[in-house]
């Protein structure tokens, strides 16, 4: 597995863990619907799994940019603390640490 995929998977994983923690807080609170937080967390979970797959090889890093942009745009309210982690992953996906990768 390419180092670029591992780096992006780690960045997405950090965002996923914070999103999970926020989701658990919302569930414990019980006053706010959890649908948006659940969908956000599940999106990160699926993305991380796609990045870590070995056979067949994961898609090129560039294919994750649009999804990360969408997730960054949805970091509002209770999900706002995840924004810096998504933005860091987005910087990686846009080219930080992916030199030498073939599309």
DSSP file (Angstrom, degrees, kcal/mol; ACC not computed):
  #  RESIDUE AA STRUCTURE BP1 BP2  ACC     N-H-->O    O-->H-N    N-H-->O    O-->H-N    TCO  KAPPA ALPHA  PHI   PSI    X-CA   Y-CA   Z-CA
    1    1 A X              0   0    0      0, 0.0    53,-0.1     0, 0.0    51,-0.0   0.000 360.0 360.0 360.0 138.5    0.0    0.0    0.0
    2    2 A X     >  -     0   0    0      1,-0.1     4,-2.0     4,-0.0     3,-0.2  -0.321 360.0-127.1 -68.0 146.0    1.3    3.4   -0.9
    3    3 A X  H  > S+     0   0    0      1,-0.2     4,-2.8     2,-0.2     5,-0.2   0.859 110.3  59.5 -59.8 -36.3    2.5    5.7    1.8
    4    4 A X  H  > S+     0   0    0      1,-0.2     4,-2.4     2,-0.2    -1,-0.2   0.909 106.1  47.0 -60.7 -42.2    0.1    8.4    0.5
    5    5 A X  H  > S+     0   0    0     -3,-0.2     4,-2.6     2,-0.2    -1,-0.2   0.900 112.5  49.7 -66.4 -40.4   -2.9    6.2    1.1
    6    6 A X  H  X S+     0   0    0     -4,-2.0     4,-2.1     2,-0.2    -2,-0.2   0.913 111.6  48.8 -64.0 -42.2   -1.6    5.3    4.5
    7    7 A X  H  X S+     0   0    0     -4,-2.8     4,-2.1     2,-0.2    -2,-0.2   0.922 114.1  44.9 -64.4 -44.6   -1.1    9.0    5.4
    8    8 A X  H  X S+     0   0    0     -4,-2.4     4,-2.9     1,-0.2     5,-0.2   0.896 111.2  53.8 -67.3 -38.9   -4.6    9.9    4.2
    9    9 A X  H  X S+     0   0    0     -4,-2.6     4,-2.4     1,-0.2    -1,-0.2   0.885 109.0  49.6 -61.7 -38.0   -6.1    7.0    5.9
   10   10 A X  H  X S+     0   0    0     -4,-2.1     4,-2.0     2,-0.2    -1,-0.2   0.908 112.1  47.4 -66.7 -41.7   -4.5    8.1    9.2
   11   11 A X  H  X S+     0   0    0     -4,-2.1     4,-1.8     2,-0.2    -2,-0.2   0.921 114.7  45.8 -65.2 -44.0   -5.8   11.7    8.7
   12   12 A X  H  X S+     0   0    0     -4,-2.9     4,-2.7     1,-0.2    -2,-0.2   0.887 110.4  55.5 -65.1 -38.5   -9.3   10.4    7.9
   13   13 A X  H  X S+     0   0    0     -4,-2.4     4,-2.4    -5,-0.2    -2,-0.2   0.879 105.1  51.5 -62.5 -38.7   -9.1    8.0   10.9
   14   14 A X  H  X S+     0   0    0     -4,-2.0     4,-1.9     2,-0.2    -1,-0.2   0.920 112.3  46.1 -64.0 -43.0   -8.3   10.9   13.2
   15   15 A X  H  X S+     0   0    0     -4,-1.8     4,-2.6     1,-0.2    -2,-0.2   0.892 111.5  53.2 -64.6 -39.5  -11.4   12.8   11.9
   16   16 A X  H  X S+     0   0    0     -4,-2.7     4,-2.6     1,-0.2    -2,-0.2   0.913 107.4  50.4 -62.6 -43.5  -13.5    9.6   12.2
   17   17 A X  H  X S+     0   0    0     -4,-2.4     4,-2.1     2,-0.2    -1,-0.2   0.898 112.3  46.2 -64.8 -40.5  -12.5    9.1   15.8
   18   18 A X  H  X S+     0   0    0     -4,-1.9     4,-2.5     2,-0.2    -1,-0.2   0.915 112.3  51.0 -67.4 -41.1  -13.4   12.6   16.8
   19   19 A X  H  X S+     0   0    0     -4,-2.6     4,-2.5     1,-0.2    -2,-0.2   0.894 109.6  51.3 -61.5 -39.0  -16.7   12.4   14.8
   20   20 A X  H  X S+     0   0    0     -4,-2.6     4,-2.6     2,-0.2    -1,-0.2   0.919 109.4  49.7 -63.4 -43.7  -17.4    9.1   16.7
   21   21 A X  H  X S+     0   0    0     -4,-2.1     4,-1.9     1,-0.2    -2,-0.2   0.911 112.4  47.2 -61.7 -43.0  -16.8   10.8   20.0
   22   22 A X  H  X S+     0   0    0     -4,-2.5     4,-2.3     2,-0.2    -1,-0.2   0.892 110.9  52.3 -65.9 -39.2  -19.1   13.7   19.1
   23   23 A X  H  X S+     0   0    0     -4,-2.5     4,-2.6     1,-0.2    -2,-0.2   0.917 108.6  50.0 -62.8 -43.3  -21.8   11.2   17.9
   24   24 A X  H  X S+     0   0    0     -4,-2.6     4,-2.4     1,-0.2    -1,-0.2   0.883 109.4  52.2 -63.1 -37.6  -21.6    9.4   21.2
   25   25 A X  H  X S+     0   0    0     -4,-1.9     4,-2.2     2,-0.2    -1,-0.2   0.919 110.5  47.6 -62.8 -43.1  -22.0   12.7   23.1
   26   26 A X  H  X S+     0   0    0     -4,-2.3     4,-2.3     2,-0.2     6,-0.5   0.904 111.7  50.5 -65.1 -41.5  -25.1   13.5   21.0
   27   27 A X  H  < S+     0   0    0     -4,-2.6    -1,-0.2     1,-0.2    -2,-0.2   0.903 111.5  47.7 -63.8 -40.7  -26.5   10.1   21.6
   28   28 A X  H  < S+     0   0    0     -4,-2.4    -1,-0.2     1,-0.2    -2,-0.2   0.890 110.0  52.9 -65.9 -38.8  -26.0   10.4   25.4
   29   29 A X  H  < S-     0   0    0     -4,-2.2    -2,-0.2    -5,-0.2    -1,-0.2   0.904  85.5-167.5 -63.8 -42.1  -27.5   13.8   25.4
   30   30 A X     <  +     0   0    0     -4,-2.3    -3,-0.1     2,-0.2    -1,-0.1   0.461  59.5  94.8  72.4   1.3  -30.6   12.5   23.6
   31   31 A X  S    S+     0   0    0     -5,-0.3     2,-0.4     1,-0.1    -1,-0.1   0.626  75.0  59.7 -99.5 -14.0  -32.0   15.9   22.8
   32   32 A X  S    S-     0   0    0     -6,-0.5    -2,-0.2     2,-0.0    -1,-0.1  -0.932  89.2-109.3-118.1 136.0  -30.6   16.3   19.2
   33   33 A X        -     0   0    0     -2,-0.4     4,-0.3     1,-0.1     3,-0.2  -0.338  22.9-154.2 -58.9 143.6  -31.3   14.0   16.3
   34   34 A X     >  +     0   0    0      1,-0.1     4,-3.0     2,-0.1     5,-0.2   0.379  64.1 103.6-103.4   3.4  -28.2   12.0   15.4
   35   35 A X  H  > S+     0   0    0      1,-0.2     4,-2.4     2,-0.2     5,-0.2   0.905  84.4  43.0 -55.5 -48.9  -28.9   11.3   11.7
   36   36 A X  H  > S+     0   0    0      1,-0.2     4,-2.2     2,-0.2    -1,-0.2   0.911 116.3  48.1 -66.6 -42.0  -26.5   13.9   10.3
   37   37 A X  H  > S+     0   0    0     -4,-0.3     4,-2.4     2,-0.2    -2,-0.2   0.890 112.4  49.7 -65.1 -39.0  -23.7   13.0   12.8
   38   38 A X  H  X S+     0   0    0     -4,-3.0     4,-2.8     2,-0.2    -2,-0.2   0.926 111.3  48.0 -65.0 -44.9  -24.2    9.3   12.0
   39   39 A X  H  X S+     0   0    0     -4,-2.4     4,-2.2    -5,-0.2    -2,-0.2   0.892 111.8  51.0 -63.2 -39.7  -24.0    9.8    8.3
   40   40 A X  H  X S+     0   0    0     -4,-2.2     4,-1.9     2,-0.2    -2,-0.2   0.941 112.5  45.5 -61.7 -49.6  -20.9   11.9    8.7
   41   41 A X  H  X S+     0   0    0     -4,-2.4     4,-2.3     1,-0.2    -2,-0.2   0.920 112.7  50.4 -61.2 -45.8  -19.2    9.3   10.8
   42   42 A X  H  X S+     0   0    0     -4,-2.8     4,-2.6     1,-0.2     5,-0.2   0.870 106.9  55.1 -63.7 -36.5  -20.2    6.5    8.5
   43   43 A X  H  X S+     0   0    0     -4,-2.2     4,-2.3     1,-0.2    -1,-0.2   0.919 110.3  45.7 -61.1 -43.5  -18.8    8.4    5.5
   44   44 A X  H  X S+     0   0    0     -4,-1.9     4,-2.5     2,-0.2    -2,-0.2   0.886 111.3  52.7 -66.6 -38.5  -15.5    8.7    7.2
   45   45 A X  H  X S+     0   0    0     -4,-2.3     4,-2.1     2,-0.2    -2,-0.2   0.929 111.6  45.3 -63.1 -45.6  -15.5    5.1    8.1
   46   46 A X  H  X S+     0   0    0     -4,-2.6     4,-2.4     2,-0.2    -2,-0.2   0.910 112.4  51.9 -64.4 -42.4  -16.2    4.0    4.5
   47   47 A X  H  X S+     0   0    0     -4,-2.3     4,-2.0    -5,-0.2    -2,-0.2   0.917 109.1  49.6 -61.9 -42.9  -13.5    6.4    3.2
   48   48 A X  H  X S+     0   0    0     -4,-2.5     4,-1.5     1,-0.2    -1,-0.2   0.913 110.6  50.1 -63.5 -41.4  -10.9    5.0    5.6
   49   49 A X  H  X S+     0   0    0     -4,-2.1     4,-0.9     1,-0.2    -1,-0.2   0.900 109.1  52.2 -63.2 -39.7  -11.7    1.4    4.6
   50   50 A X  H  < S+     0   0    0     -4,-2.4     3,-0.4     1,-0.2    -1,-0.2   0.874 109.8  49.8 -62.9 -36.8  -11.4    2.3    0.9
   51   51 A X  H  < S+     0   0    0     -4,-2.0    -1,-0.2     1,-0.2     7,-0.2   0.801 113.2  45.8 -71.5 -29.0   -8.0    3.8    1.6
   52   52 A X  H  < S+     0   0    0     -4,-1.5    -1,-0.2    -5,-0.2    -2,-0.2   0.504  81.7 119.5 -95.2  -5.2   -6.8    0.8    3.4
   53   53 A X     <> -     0   0    0     -4,-0.9     5,-0.7    -3,-0.4     3,-0.1  -0.316  39.6-172.4 -63.0 143.6   -8.0   -1.9    1.0
   54   54 A X  T   5 +     0   0    0      1,-0.3     2,-0.4     3,-0.2    -1,-0.1   0.796  60.9  64.9-105.8 -41.7   -5.2   -4.0   -0.4
   55   55 A X  T   5S+     0   0    0      1,-0.2    -1,-0.3     2,-0.1     2,-0.2  -0.939 112.0  21.7-135.1 111.5   -6.9   -6.2   -3.0
   56   56 A X  T   5S-     0   0    0     -2,-0.4    -1,-0.2    -3,-0.1     3,-0.1   0.595 113.0-108.7 -72.5 163.9   -8.0   -4.6   -5.3
   57   57 A X  T   5 -     0   0    0     -2,-0.2    -3,-0.2     1,-0.1    -2,-0.1  -0.207  39.3 -96.8 -59.8 151.8   -5.8   -1.6   -4.8
   58   58 A X      < -     0   0    0     -5,-0.7    -7,-0.1    -7,-0.2    -1,-0.1  -0.245  46.0 -93.5 -65.9 158.3   -7.5    1.5   -3.4
   59   59 A X        -     0   0    0     -9,-0.2    -1,-0.1     1,-0.1     5,-0.1  -0.232  57.8 -75.8 -65.2 163.0   -8.6    4.3   -5.9
   60   60 A X    >   -     0   0    0     43,-0.2     3,-1.7     1,-0.1     4,-0.2  -0.253  42.1-115.4 -58.3 149.0   -6.2    7.1   -6.6
   61   61 A X  G >  S+     0   0    0      1,-0.3     3,-2.4     2,-0.2     4,-0.4   0.853 111.8  67.9 -53.8 -38.6   -6.0    9.7   -3.8
   62   62 A X  G >  S+     0   0    0      1,-0.3     3,-1.1     2,-0.2     4,-0.4   0.758  87.3  67.5 -58.5 -24.7   -7.4   12.4   -6.1
   63   63 A X  G <  S+     0   0    0     -3,-1.7     4,-0.4     1,-0.2    -1,-0.3   0.605  94.9  57.5 -72.6  -9.6  -10.8   10.5   -6.1
   64   64 A X  G <> S+     0   0    0     -3,-2.4     4,-2.3    -4,-0.2    -1,-0.2   0.550  82.7  85.7 -95.0  -9.0  -11.2   11.4   -2.4
   65   65 A X  H <> S+     0   0    0     -3,-1.1     4,-2.7    -4,-0.4     5,-0.2   0.936  88.3  48.1 -59.9 -50.7  -11.0   15.2   -2.8
   66   66 A X  H  > S+     0   0    0     -4,-0.4     4,-2.3     1,-0.2    -1,-0.2   0.901 112.8  48.4 -60.6 -42.1  -14.7   15.8   -3.7
   67   67 A X  H  > S+     0   0    0     -4,-0.4     4,-2.4     1,-0.2    -1,-0.2   0.905 112.4  48.5 -65.1 -40.7  -15.9   13.7   -0.8
   68   68 A X  H  X S+     0   0    0     -4,-2.3     4,-2.7     2,-0.2    -2,-0.2   0.888 109.9  52.2 -66.9 -38.1  -13.6   15.5    1.6
   69   69 A X  H  X S+     0   0    0     -4,-2.7     4,-2.1     2,-0.2    -2,-0.2   0.920 110.5  48.6 -61.7 -42.9  -14.7   18.9    0.3
   70   70 A X  H  X S+     0   0    0     -4,-2.3     4,-1.0    -5,-0.2    -2,-0.2   0.920 112.1  48.2 -63.5 -43.4  -18.3   17.9    0.9
   71   71 A X  H >< S+     0   0    0     -4,-2.4     3,-0.5     1,-0.2     4,-0.3   0.903 109.5  52.7 -64.0 -41.1  -17.5   16.7    4.4
   72   72 A X  H >< S+     0   0    0     -4,-2.7     3,-1.1     1,-0.2    -1,-0.2   0.896 108.1  52.1 -61.0 -39.1  -15.6   19.9    5.2
   73   73 A X  H 3< S+     0   0    0     -4,-2.1    -1,-0.2     1,-0.2    -2,-0.2   0.727 106.4  53.8 -69.2 -21.4  -18.7   21.9    4.1
   74   74 A X  T << S+     0   0    0     -4,-1.0     2,-2.0    -3,-0.5    -1,-0.2   0.388  75.1 110.8 -95.2   4.4  -21.0   19.9    6.3
   75   75 A X    <   +     0   0    0     -3,-1.1     2,-0.3    -4,-0.3    -1,-0.1  -0.550  47.7 132.5 -80.3  80.4  -18.9   20.6    9.5
   76   76 A X    >   -     0   0    0     -2,-2.0     3,-2.0     7,-0.0     2,-0.1  -0.896  58.4  -7.3-127.0 158.7  -21.4   22.8   11.2
   77   77 A X  G >  S+     0   0    0     -2,-0.3     3,-1.6     1,-0.3     4,-0.3  -0.360 136.1   4.3  62.6-127.2  -22.8   22.9   14.7
   78   78 A X  G 3  S+     0   0    0      1,-0.3     3,-0.4    -2,-0.1    -1,-0.3   0.716 133.6  56.1 -65.5 -20.6  -21.7   20.0   16.7
   79   79 A X  G X> S+     0   0    0     -3,-2.0     3,-2.0     1,-0.2     4,-0.5   0.506  77.1  98.1 -89.4  -3.9  -19.5   18.7   13.9
   80   80 A X  G X4 S+     0   0    0     -3,-1.6     3,-1.4     1,-0.3     4,-0.4   0.826  72.6  63.7 -55.9 -35.7  -17.5   21.9   13.6
   81   81 A X  G 34 S+     0   0    0     -3,-0.4     4,-0.3    -4,-0.3    -1,-0.3   0.724  97.6  58.3 -62.5 -18.0  -14.6   20.6   15.8
   82   82 A X  G X> S+     0   0    0     -3,-2.0     4,-2.1     1,-0.2     3,-0.7   0.701  82.3  87.9 -82.3 -19.3  -13.9   18.0   13.1
   83   83 A X  H <X S+     0   0    0     -3,-1.4     4,-3.0    -4,-0.5     5,-0.2   0.874  83.8  51.7 -51.1 -49.2  -13.4   20.6   10.4
   84   84 A X  H 3> S+     0   0    0     -4,-0.4     4,-1.9    -3,-0.3    -1,-0.2   0.873 111.5  48.4 -59.8 -34.4   -9.6   21.1   11.0
   85   85 A X  H <> S+     0   0    0     -3,-0.7     4,-2.0    -4,-0.3    -1,-0.2   0.890 112.6  47.4 -71.3 -38.6   -9.0   17.4   10.7
   86   86 A X  H  X S+     0   0    0     -4,-2.1     4,-2.6     2,-0.2    -2,-0.2   0.912 111.6  51.3 -66.3 -41.8  -11.0   17.1    7.5
   87   87 A X  H  X S+     0   0    0     -4,-3.0     4,-2.2    -5,-0.2    -2,-0.2   0.872 108.5  51.4 -64.3 -36.2   -9.2   20.1    6.1
   88   88 A X  H  X S+     0   0    0     -4,-1.9     4,-1.8    -5,-0.2    -1,-0.2   0.916 111.5  47.1 -64.9 -42.7   -5.8   18.5    7.0
   89   89 A X  H  X S+     0   0    0     -4,-2.0     4,-2.5     1,-0.2    -2,-0.2   0.889 110.2  54.0 -64.4 -38.3   -6.9   15.3    5.2
   90   90 A X  H  X S+     0   0    0     -4,-2.6     4,-2.0     2,-0.2    -2,-0.2   0.893 105.1  52.8 -64.4 -39.9   -8.1   17.4    2.2
   91   91 A X  H  X>S+     0   0    0     -4,-2.2     5,-2.2     2,-0.2     4,-0.5   0.913 110.4  48.5 -61.4 -41.3   -4.7   19.1    2.0
   92   92 A X  H ><5S+     0   0    0     -4,-1.8     3,-1.1     1,-0.2    -2,-0.2   0.928 111.6  49.2 -62.1 -44.6   -3.1   15.6    1.8
   93   93 A X  H 3<5S+     0   0    0     -4,-2.5    -1,-0.2     1,-0.3    -2,-0.2   0.812 106.7  56.8 -66.8 -29.7   -5.6   14.5   -0.9
   94   94 A X  H 3<5S-     0   0    0     -4,-2.0    -1,-0.3    -5,-0.2    -2,-0.2   0.567 138.5 -64.6 -80.7  -8.1   -4.9   17.6   -2.9
   95   95 A X  T X<5S+     0   0    0     -3,-1.1     3,-1.4    -4,-0.5     2,-0.7   0.303  89.8 128.0 148.6 -17.1   -1.2   16.9   -3.1
   96   96 A X  T 3 <S-     0   0    0     -5,-2.2    -1,-0.3     1,-0.3    -2,-0.0  -0.578  94.8  -4.8 -70.0 112.7    0.5   17.1    0.2
   97   97 A X  T 3  S+     0   0    0     -2,-0.7    -1,-0.3    -3,-0.1   -90,-0.1   0.614 109.4  97.9  84.3  12.7    2.5   13.8    0.5
   98   98 A X    X   +     0   0    0     -3,-1.4     3,-1.7    -6,-0.1    -2,-0.1   0.161  44.4 138.9-117.8  19.6    1.2   12.2   -2.7
   99   99 A X  T 3   +     0   0    0      1,-0.3     3,-0.1    -4,-0.2   -95,-0.1  -0.368  69.4  26.1 -63.8 140.9    4.1   13.0   -5.0
  100  100 A X  T 3  S+     0   0    0      1,-0.3     2,-0.3    -2,-0.1    -1,-0.3   0.412  88.8 134.6  88.3  -2.9    5.0   10.2   -7.3
  101  101 A X    <   -     0   0    0     -3,-1.7     2,-0.4     2,-0.0    -1,-0.3  -0.585  47.4-141.1 -80.1 140.0    1.5    8.7   -7.2
  102  102 A X              0   0    0     -2,-0.3    -1,-0.0    -3,-0.1    -3,-0.0  -0.827 360.0 360.0-101.9 142.4    0.0    7.6  -10.5
  103  103 A X              0   0    0     -2,-0.4   -43,-0.2   -43,-0.1    -1,-0.1   0.453 360.0 360.0 -87.2 360.0   -3.7    8.1  -11.2
